[in-house]
Amino acid sequence: MNLQDKIMRKSKGLLLVFLMGTVSMLNAQATLQVVTKKIEKTLSFKNGYQVNIEGEKAEIIINTWDKDEVLLKMELISKHPDKKVAENDLKMMKYVADRIGKKIYLRNYLALGKNEAKPKSNLKAKYEITIPSSCPVNLNNYFGKAQIQDITKELKVNSEFCKLQLSNIEGKVEIKTHFGDIDADHINGRVQIISNRSNMVLRHLIGAFDIKAKYGLIQIDTDSKDVNLNIDAEKSDIQFLRPPIGFNFSLTAHHGRISVPDHMNFNFLERTEEIKRAVLKIEGSKSTINIKTSFGRIVLRPQA
C-alpha cells in the first residue's frame, strides 16, 4: 500500500468516526425528554397592591385586563435525555404565588437539599401574568426574557441577560439592565434607564427620559413634541432613525463623532479631534434633546 492509499484510508476512518459522533449527538438531541409542571392561581387585587416578580431562567409575559384579580399561569420545565433525571430535577424547581400585605409575590427558584447534587437538566420557567392595568409591577429577571404591555401606573425592572420588550407603558418607569437588549414602543411618562452592554430601540416616546448607557447602541424613532430626552453614554452610539423636527438640541461627543443633516442648520461650537459640540435652538420650543457620549457617535439620519 503506497503512502497516498494510507492517507486516504486514514482520512476515511476519521470521517467515519466524525459521522458516528454526529449521529450520536443528533440521536441524543432527538430523544431529549421534556417534563413539565403547570400551575394556575388567581389572587385578589385592590388599589394600592403591587406585583413583585422574581424570575430566574424565566420567560415572562405580562398582560392586563379589567378584572380586580391577578392571574398567574406558570410552567416549570425540565429537559434531559433521561426522563427519570428530568423528573427528579424538576422536583427541585419551586415557586411562590402569594400575597403578603399589599404585595403579591410571584417567584420561581431552585431548592437544593443538604449535600444534594446540582440538577443535570436544563431547567426554566414560563410565566403568563394578567393584571389590572393600574397595578404597579416590580420585576427582577435573570437569564431569560420579558414581554410587558399596557401598564398605566408604575414599572420597575432589574434584569441581567434578559431581553425586554415593552409596549404601551405609561407612568413612572425605572429600568436597570445588564447584557439585556430593550425594544420599547409607545412609552409615556417619567422614564429612567440604566444599561450596561445592552442595545435599545425606543419608538414613539412622550414624557421625560433620562438614560445612562455603557457599551451599546441606542436607536430612537419619535416625532412627539412632548418629549425631553437626556442621554449620558459611554462607548455607545446614539442614532435617530428620524431626526425630530422642532426640538432644541445639545449634542456633545468626546473622542467621537456627530453627524447631522445639513438642512437642520446645527451650530458647531467645537469641532476638534478631542471634542465636538453642536447645538440647535428653536424659538418657542420647550422640548430638549440633550446627548453626551464618549468614544461613540451621535447620528441624525435625514428624513426620507
N, C-alpha and C positions, 0 to 999 in steps of 0.2 A: 504494500500500500504506500503510495507516494505521499509527500507532505501535503499536497492540496487536498487529497482524499481524506487525510486525517483531520485537516482543518474543517472540511465540510461536515464530516461525521460528528466532530465535537460541537460544531455550531448547531446541528440538528438536535443533538442531545440537550443543549442548553435551551433551545427554543421549546422543546417538548416539556422540560421542567417548568419553564415560564408559563406555558399554556396550561399545564396541570394546576399550577398555583393560582392562575387567574380563574380557572373553572371552579376551584375550591372556594375562592373568595366570593364568586358570584353565587354559588350554591348556598354559602353561609348567609349572604345578603337576602337571597330569595326565601330562605326559611326563617327569617327573623320573626320572632314571636312577639306579639303586642298584647299586653294585658291592661285593661282599663277599669278604673273605678269611677262611677258617676255620682255626683252629689247635686241635689237641688234643695234650696232652702229660701224661704221668704221671711223677711224681717220688717217689722212695722217702722214707719218713719214719721217724724214730726219736725216742724220748723225748729232749727237750732241743732239738729243732729248733723253728724259728719261721718262720711265713709272713709275708713283707713284701710288701704290695701298693701300687703307686704308679699310681693311675688319673688320667686327665685326659679330661674329656668321656666318662666311662665309667659304664655301668650294671653294677653288681656284685652278684652273688648268691653267698652263701657258705652251703653246707650241710655236713653231717657224715655220716660212715659209720664202719663198724667195721674198715676196712682200714688198714694201715700205709702208706698212699700219699696223695699229693696229686694230684688230677686237675684239670687246667685245660682248659676248653673256652672258646675265645675267638673272637669275631668282630670283625674290623676292617671298618668300614662307611664308604663314601664315597657322597655323594649330590650330583648336579648334573644340570641339564637336558642337558648334553653328556656322553655316555657316555665319550668319549675323555678329557675333562677329569677325570671321576670316576676313571677307571682310572689316569691319571698321578698324581693327588693321593693315591690310595690307596698308591702306592709310597713316599710319604713317611712313612706310618704304620709304625712299627717296634714290636717287642715284645721283651720279655725273659722267659724262663721257665727259670730255672736255680737251682742250689744252690751256694753258696759257704760252706764250713764247715758250720755248723749253721743257716744262714739260707737260706731259699728265697725267691727274688726273682721277683715277677710284676709286669710293668710294660708300659704302652703309652706311646709318646711320638712326637713329630713330629721328624723329622730332615731339616733343610734343608741342601743343599749350598751352597758359596760362591756368592754372588750369585744364588741360586735364589729365585724369587718365592714368596710365601706361597700356600698352596693356596686355590683358589676354592670348593672343595666343602665341604659340611657333613660333617665327619668325627666319628666317635665309635667307641667300643669297647664290647663286651659281654663280661663275664666270667661264667662259671659255675664256681665253685671248690668242690670237695668235699674235705674234710679230716677227719682224726681229731678227735673232739670235744675231746680233750685238747691239741690244737695251739694254741699262742698265736698271735694274729693282730695284726699292726700294719698298719693301713690308712690311707693318705693318698689322698683323692679330691677332685677339683676339677671343678665344673660337671657334676654327674651325680646318681646315687642309688645307695644300697647297701641290701641286704637281708641280714641276718645272723641265723642261728639256731642253737641247740643247742650253743653253745660252753661248755665247762666249766672252762677254765683261765684264760686272760687275753685281754683285748681292749683294744686301744688304737686310737683313731680320731682323725684330724685332718682336718677337711673344711671346704670352702668351697663355698657354693652347691650343696650336696649334701643331699638328703633321706635320712634314716636311718630304717630300720625294723628294730627289734631284737626278738627273741623267744627265750625260754628260754635266757638267758645267765647263767652262774654264774662266780664267781671275781672277780678284780680287773678293773675296768673304768675306763678313762680316756677321756673324750671331750672334744674341743675342736671347736666348730662355729661357723661364721660364715655367716649367711644360709642356714641349713640346718635344717629342722624335724626333730624327733625323735619317733618313735612307738615306745614301748618297752613290752613286755608280759612279765611273769614274769622279773624281773631279781633275782638273788640274789647278794649279795657286797659287796665294798667298792667303791663307785662314786663317781667324781668326774666332774662335768660342768661345763664352762666354755662358756657360749654367749653369742653376740652377735647380736642381731636374728634370733632363732630361737624358734619356738614348740615346746612339748613337751607330749606326752601320756604319762604314766607310770602303768602299771597293775600291780597285784599285785607289790608291792615287798617284799623281805626283805633285811635287812642294814643297812649304814651308807652313807648317801648324803650327799654334800657337793656342793651345786650353787651355782654363781655365774652369774648371768644379767643381761644388759642388753637392754632393749628387746624384750620378748617376753611371751607368755602361757604359764604353766605350769599344766597341769591334772593333778591327781593322783587316782587311784582305788585305794585299798588298804585292806584290813581286817586285815592281819597285825599281830600283837602283837610281832613280832620285827623291827622296823624303827626305826632312828634317822635322822631326816631333818633336815638343816641346809641352809637356803636363804638366800643373801645376794643380793638382787636390786636392780636399779636401773631405774626406769621400766618396771617389769614387774608384771603381775598374777599372783597365785597363787590358784588355785581348786581346792578339794577337791570332787570330784563326789559323794563320800560322806564325811561327817565321820567320821574314825576314832574309835572308842569305846575308852576305857581308856588313852589316851595323856596324857602330860604335854605341855602346850603353852606356848610362849613366843612371842608374836606382837608385832612392832613395825612400825609404819608411819610413816615420816617424810613429812609432806605427802601423806598418803594416807588410806586408809580400811580399817577392819576390820569385817567383817560375819560374825557368828556366831549360831547358833540360840540362842534364849533358854533352852531346856531343858538346854543344856550348862553353864550357870552359870559362865561366864567371869568373872574378876575384872579389871576395867579399872583399872590403876594410874595411867594418864594418858589423858586424852581431850580434847586441845586441837586447834586447827587445825594446829599445827606437828607434834605427835607424838601417836600413840595406842599404848598398850601394854596388852596383855591376857595374862593367864596362867591356866592351869588345872592344878591339881595333883591327881593321882590316887594315892591311897595304895596302895603296893605295886607300882606300875608302874615299870618300868625303861626304858620306851621314851619317847623325847622327840622332839617336833617343834618345831624352833626356826626361826622365819622372820623375816627382816628385809627390808623393802623401802622404797625411797624413791620418791616420786611414783608410787605404784602401789596396788593393792588386794589385800587378803587376804580371801578369801570361803570360808566353810564352808557348803555347802548343807545344809539339813535333809534327813534321810533320808525317802524316800517312804513 
